[in-house]
Amino acid sequence: SLGTAKAESARLAWDAGLETAVQQDDRLNYANVSGAPGELTLDQAERVRSNALFVSTRSKVTDRTLLQVGLRGDVTTFSVADRLVGAANPDDSGERRMRSWNPSVGVSVRAVGETRVFLNAGTAFETPTTTELANRPDGAGGFNPALEPQKTRSVEAGVNGVARRVYYQAALYQSRVTGALVPFEVPAAPGRQFYRNAATARHQGAELLIAGRLGAWGDARVAYTWTDARYRNYVVDGTSFERKRVPGVAPHRVESLVRIGSRHGFLDLETRYQGKVPTNDANTAHSGAYATHGARAGLTKLRWSRMAGAPFVGVENVLDRKYNSSVVVNAAGGRYFEPGPGRNFYIGLDLTAETAPGR
């Protein structure tokens, strides 16, 4: 960060700043010979320069209404120097520049008691990474000239508040992603991911969070997310994936946590559920739904001289459920699935050093 400036009054607060970052990579790719490096196929120096300007204001319009407005501008320059040039290997050096301005606006209104209603809208800009740009399906060096940044326009509306010591939040959202970055593999290079832009993808869904106390002995939290993510106007090699679900995105997710505690220690009980996930653009293969459970117990801080320690022990996937923890989207040869770990245990100790008063 080059610097930020802030100001605040009773009715208005604002901040503005500049950010800059530089990244340099030396990329070497070799042909795979039974798991060992073979012939050198790519040798290039890569440099990324990014600069951003942002400003954000927060205004108390009335005693019940808060308004926030922001604007961010980004310029990212990718440059590459090809160091593997020959008679049959042309110089693929070059530069690509990506820029965007992204506004945002949000309003929050206190309705009744501790309940607030909110509405947010904005845009976002995400460039490809150097790895995504350098991995070209045609095997050439340099950066993929056809790969563009993805841009998102989104809107969210919801309500949050506290009722009888229970916190709640519910929201509906919709996003339109233009040029969504989609990974894929080719049979000639299994295990290596390439990227292309989908014309448009629409993400819409709902989120619900409830958290509160369970009497005097603990508290609980449960969160549910529903996501309907589908392609729009997306054609690959003459095949249309219109209305197909975006692979790798779970339509249903649930997470819950119950903590039973006292001044001596705690016990956490956790459950995670994920619905069936499509693994390719055509939605002809899926990773099955699953639920896993975990537990963690620990003691409050034990003191030794000026040290305090909090030991804990836990187990994940208590029922030893077989499931896929992640998927490889559009994998060649149908190798979509990456199995998750079975039942496993861990122990730990949080240590804190306490200084003497006045030091």
C-alpha positions as CSV (number, residue, x, y, z in Angstrom):
1,S,0.0,0.0,0.0
2,L,1.4,3.4,-1.0
3,G,-0.8,5.2,1.6
4,T,-4.3,5.9,2.8
5,A,-6.1,9.0,4.0
6,K,-9.1,9.0,6.3
7,A,-11.5,11.5,7.8
8,E,-14.6,11.2,10.0
9,S,-17.3,13.5,11.4
10,A,-20.6,12.9,13.1
11,R,-22.4,12.4,9.7
12,L,-19.7,11.5,7.2
13,A,-16.6,9.3,7.1
14,W,-14.4,8.6,4.2
15,D,-11.1,7.0,3.3
16,A,-9.0,6.8,0.1
17,G,-5.8,5.2,-0.9
18,L,-3.4,3.9,-3.4
19,E,-2.1,0.3,-3.7
20,T,0.7,-1.1,-5.8
21,A,2.2,-4.6,-6.1
22,V,5.0,-6.2,-8.1
23,Q,5.4,-10.0,-8.8
24,Q,8.2,-11.7,-10.7
25,D,8.2,-15.4,-11.7
26,D,10.8,-17.5,-13.5
27,R,8.8,-20.3,-15.2
28,L,10.3,-23.5,-16.4
29,N,8.1,-26.3,-17.9
30,Y,9.5,-29.8,-18.8
31,A,7.9,-32.7,-20.6
32,N,6.8,-35.4,-18.2
33,V,8.7,-38.7,-18.7
34,S,7.2,-41.2,-16.3
35,G,7.2,-38.7,-13.5
36,A,10.7,-37.3,-14.2
37,P,11.5,-34.0,-16.0
38,G,12.2,-34.5,-19.7
39,E,12.9,-31.9,-22.4
40,L,12.6,-28.2,-21.5
41,T,9.4,-26.9,-23.2
42,L,9.0,-23.4,-21.6
43,D,11.5,-20.9,-20.2
44,Q,10.3,-17.4,-19.6
45,A,10.6,-14.5,-17.1
46,E,7.2,-13.1,-16.0
47,R,6.5,-9.8,-14.3
48,V,3.2,-8.4,-13.0
49,R,2.6,-4.8,-12.0
50,S,-0.7,-3.8,-10.4
51,N,-1.8,-0.3,-9.3
52,A,-5.1,0.6,-7.7
53,L,-6.9,3.7,-6.5
54,F,-9.9,3.5,-4.2
55,V,-12.2,5.8,-2.3
56,S,-15.1,5.0,0.1
57,T,-17.6,7.1,1.9
58,R,-20.0,6.2,4.8
59,S,-22.8,8.6,5.6
60,K,-25.4,8.7,8.3
61,V,-28.3,10.0,6.2
62,T,-30.9,9.8,9.0
63,D,-30.8,8.4,12.5
64,R,-32.0,5.1,11.0
65,T,-30.3,5.1,7.6
66,L,-26.6,4.5,6.7
67,L,-25.3,4.9,3.1
68,Q,-22.0,3.7,1.8
69,V,-20.6,4.5,-1.7
70,G,-17.2,3.3,-3.1
71,L,-15.2,3.4,-6.2
72,R,-12.0,1.4,-7.1
73,G,-9.9,1.6,-10.2
74,D,-7.3,-1.2,-11.1
75,V,-4.6,-1.4,-13.8
76,T,-2.7,-4.7,-14.0
77,T,0.2,-5.2,-16.5
78,F,1.5,-8.6,-17.4
79,S,4.8,-8.8,-19.2
80,V,6.8,-11.8,-20.3
81,A,10.3,-12.3,-21.7
82,D,10.6,-15.6,-23.7
83,R,14.0,-17.2,-23.1
84,L,13.4,-20.3,-25.2
85,V,13.8,-19.0,-28.8
86,G,15.0,-20.9,-31.8
87,A,14.5,-21.6,-35.5
88,A,11.4,-23.7,-34.7
89,N,10.4,-21.8,-31.6
90,P,9.4,-18.2,-32.2
91,D,9.8,-15.4,-29.7
92,D,6.6,-15.2,-27.6
93,S,7.6,-12.2,-25.5
94,G,5.0,-9.5,-25.0
95,E,2.8,-7.5,-22.7
96,R,-0.9,-7.5,-21.7
97,R,-2.7,-4.7,-19.8
98,M,-6.0,-5.1,-18.0
99,R,-7.9,-2.3,-16.4
100,S,-11.3,-1.6,-14.8
101,W,-13.3,0.8,-12.7
102,N,-15.7,-0.7,-10.2
103,P,-18.3,1.2,-8.2
104,S,-20.3,-0.1,-5.2
105,V,-23.2,1.3,-3.2
106,G,-25.0,0.0,0.0
107,V,-27.8,1.2,2.2
108,S,-28.8,-0.1,5.6
109,V,-32.0,0.9,7.4
110,R,-32.9,0.1,11.0
111,A,-36.5,-1.1,10.8
112,V,-37.9,-2.3,14.2
113,G,-35.8,-2.8,17.4
114,E,-32.5,-4.4,16.5
115,T,-33.6,-5.4,13.0
116,R,-31.8,-3.8,10.0
117,V,-32.7,-4.2,6.3
118,F,-29.9,-3.8,3.8
119,L,-29.3,-3.6,0.1
120,N,-25.9,-3.7,-1.6
121,A,-24.9,-3.5,-5.3
122,G,-21.6,-3.3,-7.0
123,T,-19.2,-4.6,-9.7
124,A,-15.9,-6.6,-9.4
125,F,-12.9,-7.3,-11.6
126,E,-10.7,-10.4,-11.5
127,T,-7.7,-10.9,-13.8
128,P,-6.3,-14.3,-14.7
129,T,-3.2,-15.4,-12.7
130,T,0.2,-15.8,-14.5
131,T,-0.2,-19.6,-14.3
132,E,-3.6,-19.4,-16.0
133,L,-2.2,-17.1,-18.7
134,A,1.0,-19.1,-19.2
135,N,-0.8,-22.5,-19.5
136,R,-1.8,-22.4,-23.2
137,P,-3.6,-25.3,-24.8
138,D,-1.6,-24.9,-28.0
139,G,1.7,-25.4,-26.2
140,A,3.1,-22.0,-27.2
141,G,5.0,-19.7,-24.8
142,G,4.1,-16.3,-23.6
143,F,0.7,-15.4,-22.3
144,N,-2.6,-16.6,-23.7
145,P,-3.9,-13.7,-25.9
146,A,-7.5,-15.1,-25.8
147,L,-7.9,-15.2,-22.0
148,E,-9.6,-12.2,-20.6
149,P,-10.5,-11.0,-17.0
150,Q,-13.8,-11.9,-15.6
151,K,-16.2,-9.2,-14.5
152,T,-19.1,-9.4,-12.1
153,R,-22.2,-7.3,-11.4
154,S,-24.0,-8.3,-8.2
155,V,-26.9,-7.2,-6.0
156,E,-27.8,-8.4,-2.5
157,A,-30.7,-7.7,-0.2
158,G,-31.4,-9.0,3.3
159,V,-32.1,-8.5,6.9
160,N,-30.2,-9.0,10.1
161,G,-30.7,-8.4,13.8
162,V,-31.1,-9.9,17.3
163,A,-34.3,-11.3,18.8
164,R,-34.4,-12.8,22.2
165,R,-30.5,-13.1,22.3
166,V,-30.5,-14.9,19.0
167,Y,-28.6,-13.3,16.1
168,Y,-30.0,-13.9,12.6
169,Q,-29.2,-12.9,9.1
170,A,-30.9,-13.8,5.8
171,A,-30.0,-12.6,2.3
172,L,-30.9,-13.1,-1.3
173,Y,-28.3,-12.4,-4.0
174,Q,-27.7,-12.5,-7.8
175,S,-24.5,-12.0,-9.7
176,R,-23.9,-11.9,-13.5
177,V,-20.4,-13.0,-14.4
178,T,-19.1,-12.0,-17.8
179,G,-16.1,-14.0,-19.1
180,A,-16.1,-16.4,-16.2
181,L,-12.8,-18.2,-15.9
182,V,-13.4,-22.0,-16.4
183,P,-10.7,-24.6,-16.0
184,F,-10.4,-27.6,-18.3
185,E,-8.0,-30.4,-19.3
186,V,-7.0,-31.9,-22.7
187,P,-6.2,-35.6,-23.3
188,A,-2.7,-34.7,-24.5
189,A,-1.8,-33.2,-21.1
190,P,-3.8,-34.9,-18.4
191,G,-3.3,-33.4,-15.0
192,R,-2.5,-30.0,-16.3
193,Q,-5.3,-27.4,-16.2
194,F,-5.9,-24.8,-18.9
195,Y,-8.5,-21.9,-18.8
196,R,-11.1,-20.3,-21.0
197,N,-13.7,-17.7,-20.6
198,A,-17.4,-18.6,-20.5
199,A,-19.5,-16.0,-22.2
200,T,-21.8,-15.4,-19.2
201,A,-22.7,-17.2,-15.9
202,R,-25.5,-16.2,-13.5
203,H,-25.2,-17.0,-9.8
204,Q,-28.2,-16.6,-7.6
205,G,-29.1,-17.9,-4.2
206,A,-29.9,-17.4,-0.6
207,E,-28.0,-17.4,2.7
208,L,-29.3,-17.9,6.2
209,L,-27.4,-17.7,9.5
210,I,-28.7,-18.2,13.0
211,A,-26.6,-18.1,16.2
212,G,-27.4,-17.9,19.8
213,R,-27.0,-19.1,23.4
214,L,-28.2,-22.5,24.6
215,G,-29.0,-21.6,28.1
216,A,-26.1,-21.1,30.5
217,W,-24.0,-24.0,29.2
218,G,-23.2,-23.3,25.6
219,D,-24.1,-21.7,22.3
220,A,-24.9,-22.9,18.7
221,R,-24.5,-21.6,15.1
222,V,-26.0,-22.9,11.9
223,A,-25.6,-21.6,8.4
224,Y,-27.2,-22.6,5.1
225,T,-26.3,-21.5,1.6
226,W,-28.3,-22.3,-1.6
227,T,-26.6,-21.5,-4.9
228,D,-28.0,-21.8,-8.4
229,A,-25.1,-21.1,-10.7
230,R,-25.7,-21.6,-14.4
231,Y,-24.1,-20.8,-17.7
232,R,-25.5,-18.3,-20.2
233,N,-24.5,-18.1,-23.9
234,Y,-21.6,-20.5,-23.4
235,V,-20.5,-22.6,-26.5
236,V,-17.3,-24.7,-26.7
237,D,-16.4,-26.4,-30.1
238,G,-19.9,-26.1,-31.3
239,T,-21.5,-27.5,-28.1
240,S,-23.8,-25.2,-26.2
241,F,-23.9,-25.4,-22.4
242,E,-26.8,-23.0,-22.0
243,R,-28.5,-23.4,-18.6
244,K,-26.0,-26.0,-17.4
245,R,-24.8,-25.7,-13.8
246,V,-21.4,-24.2,-13.3
247,P,-19.2,-27.2,-12.3
248,G,-17.5,-27.3,-9.0
249,V,-20.2,-25.3,-7.2
250,A,-22.3,-27.1,-4.6
251,P,-26.0,-26.1,-4.8
252,H,-26.5,-26.7,-1.1
253,R,-24.2,-26.3,1.9
254,V,-24.9,-26.5,5.6
255,E,-22.6,-25.9,8.5
256,S,-23.4,-26.2,12.2
257,L,-21.5,-25.8,15.4
258,V,-22.5,-26.5,19.0
259,R,-20.2,-25.5,21.8
260,I,-20.6,-26.7,25.3
261,G,-18.4,-24.8,27.7
262,S,-17.6,-23.8,31.2
263,R,-14.7,-21.9,32.9
264,H,-12.7,-25.2,32.9
265,G,-13.0,-26.2,29.2
266,F,-15.1,-26.7,26.1
267,L,-16.5,-29.3,23.7
268,D,-17.3,-28.4,20.1
269,L,-19.6,-30.6,17.9
270,E,-19.5,-29.7,14.2
271,T,-21.4,-31.0,11.1
272,R,-20.8,-30.1,7.5
273,Y,-23.1,-31.1,4.6
274,Q,-22.5,-30.5,0.9
275,G,-25.0,-31.4,-1.9
276,K,-24.2,-33.1,-5.2
277,V,-21.7,-31.2,-7.3
278,P,-21.5,-31.3,-11.1
279,T,-17.9,-31.9,-12.3
280,N,-18.0,-30.9,-16.0
281,D,-19.6,-28.3,-18.2
282,A,-22.0,-30.8,-19.7
283,N,-23.2,-31.9,-16.2
284,T,-22.9,-35.6,-17.2
285,A,-20.8,-36.4,-14.1
286,H,-21.3,-35.5,-10.4
287,S,-19.6,-35.8,-7.1
288,G,-22.1,-37.2,-4.5
289,A,-23.6,-35.4,-1.6
290,Y,-22.0,-36.1,1.8
291,A,-22.1,-35.1,5.5
292,T,-19.1,-35.2,7.9
293,H,-19.0,-34.8,11.7
294,G,-16.2,-33.6,13.9
295,A,-15.5,-33.0,17.6
296,R,-13.0,-31.0,19.5
297,A,-12.4,-30.7,23.3
298,G,-10.0,-28.5,25.2
299,L,-9.2,-27.0,28.6
300,T,-9.1,-23.3,29.4
301,K,-5.7,-21.7,30.0
302,L,-3.4,-23.5,32.4
303,R,-0.7,-21.3,33.9
304,W,3.0,-22.0,34.5
305,S,5.0,-19.1,35.8
306,R,4.5,-16.5,33.0
307,M,3.2,-18.9,30.5
308,A,-0.4,-19.9,29.8
309,G,-1.4,-23.0,27.8
310,A,-4.7,-24.3,26.5
311,P,-4.4,-28.0,25.3
312,F,-7.0,-29.4,23.0
313,V,-7.7,-32.7,21.1
314,G,-10.0,-33.3,18.2
315,V,-11.3,-35.9,15.6
316,E,-12.5,-35.2,12.1
317,N,-14.9,-37.3,10.0
318,V,-15.9,-39.2,13.1
319,L,-18.0,-41.8,11.1
320,D,-15.2,-42.4,8.7
321,R,-17.4,-41.4,5.8
322,K,-16.0,-41.8,2.2
323,Y,-16.4,-38.6,0.2
324,N,-14.8,-36.3,-2.2
325,S,-13.3,-33.2,-0.6
326,S,-12.8,-31.5,-3.9
327,V,-13.2,-32.0,-7.7
328,V,-11.0,-31.3,-10.8
329,V,-13.4,-29.5,-13.1
330,N,-13.5,-30.8,-16.7
331,A,-10.7,-33.3,-16.0
332,A,-9.5,-35.4,-18.9
333,G,-10.4,-39.0,-18.8
334,G,-13.1,-38.5,-16.2
335,R,-10.5,-38.1,-13.4
336,Y,-12.7,-35.6,-11.5
337,F,-12.6,-36.8,-8.0
338,E,-10.2,-36.1,-5.1
339,P,-11.1,-38.2,-2.1
340,G,-11.2,-36.6,1.4
341,P,-9.4,-38.0,4.4
342,G,-11.0,-40.7,6.5
343,R,-11.3,-40.5,10.3
344,N,-8.3,-38.6,11.7
345,F,-7.2,-37.2,15.0
346,Y,-5.2,-34.2,16.1
347,I,-3.8,-32.6,19.3
348,G,-2.5,-29.2,20.0
349,L,-1.5,-26.6,22.5
350,D,-2.1,-22.8,22.4
351,L,0.7,-21.1,24.3
352,T,0.7,-17.5,25.4
353,A,3.6,-15.6,27.1
354,E,2.5,-13.1,29.7
355,T,4.7,-10.1,30.5
356,A,5.1,-8.7,34.0
357,P,3.1,-5.6,34.8
358,G,4.8,-2.4,33.7
359,R,7.0,-4.1,31.1
